[in-house]
């Protein structure tokens, strides 16, 4: 199923790219990307409640750095899977499980990557 591998490669790149962008931005500017208008203007996504519930400050330098590291790892998984490295699927699997907390779009991508790892 070559199509499944390529869909997973793209999803890993999207997830990783956004996490690197958002984490680096948060480290440089001081805050993550948040909505500018609407009911949730200036608020972090639902993921922040999850990490806060386990005792991690979502605005901490460590959490921002974790975004960068996880995102970079996703980019490595994407490139490795595109290059057909034997270990790439396992890295993608570990990352997908490890980012299920990243509600809501991140969770959907993680679940999709999990499914694609299993069928690819």
N, C-alpha and C positions, 0 to 999 in steps of 0.2 A: 504494500500500500504506500506507494511513493507520495501520493497526495497527502496522506496523513502526516508524513514526516515533514513535508514542506509547510503545511498549515501550522504544525507545532513549531517549526523554525521561526515562522513569522510571529506567532503568538509569544514565544520566548523573547524575541527581539523587541516587540512592542512593550511587553511587561518590563523587561530589563531597561529598555531605553527610557521609559517614563520614570521608573524608580530612580535611575541614575540622575536624570534631569531634576526631579523633584527633591531628591536628597541633596544634590550639590547646590541647588537653589536655596534650600533651607539652611544649609551651612553658610552660604555666602550672604544671603539677604536676611536670614534670621527666621524665616517662616516658609512653610510649604505653600503650594498653590492652593488657593481656596476660592470659592465663588465670590464674585464682586457684588452680586445683587441677589435678590430673592430671599426666601425664608432662611436660608442657611449661609447667608453672606458672611464671609470671614471665618466660618467654622471649618474645622477639619472633618474628614469623612468619618463614617461609622467605625472604621478601623481604630481610630484614636480611643474610643471607649473600650475596645477590647484590650489594647495594650495597657491602658490606664488601669483596667481591672486586675491585671496581673502584676501591677506595681511598677510599670515602666512609664516614665513621663514622655508622651509623644513628641514634645518639643525639645527633649534633651539632645545634646550633641551626640550621645551614643546612639539614639534612635535614628537621627539624621544620617549618621555614618553607616548604620545598619542598612538603611535604604540604599545607599551608594554601593555597599558591598553586595547586597542581595541582587541589586540591579546589574552590577558588573558580572556577577556569577551567571545570571540569566543570559547576558550577552555572550559570555563564553560558551554556555550550553547551546545557544542558538548557532553560533559559528561552528562549534564542534559537531553538532548534529548535521549541519549543512555539509560539512566535510566528511560525514559518515564515520566519525570517531566512535569506536565501540562503547566508550564510557559516557557518551553524551546523553543518551536516553536516561541513564541512571542519575546523572546530575540534574537533568530536567525534572525527573520524578521527585527527587529530594527537594528541589526548590519549589516545585508546585505544592507539595505537602507543607513545606515550611512557610508558604505565603498564603495559605487558605484564610488567614486572619485579615488579609488586606481587602476588606469589604469596600465596595460591592463589585466594581469592575475587575479588580485584581482577583477576587475569589472566582469569578466566572472564568477568567483566563486560566487560573490555576486548575480548576476542575476540567476545563477543556484539554489542557496539557496532560493531565492525568489520564484522561480517556484516550488521547492520541498516543501516549506512551504505551498504553496497553494494547492498542490495535495496530500500531506501526510495526 
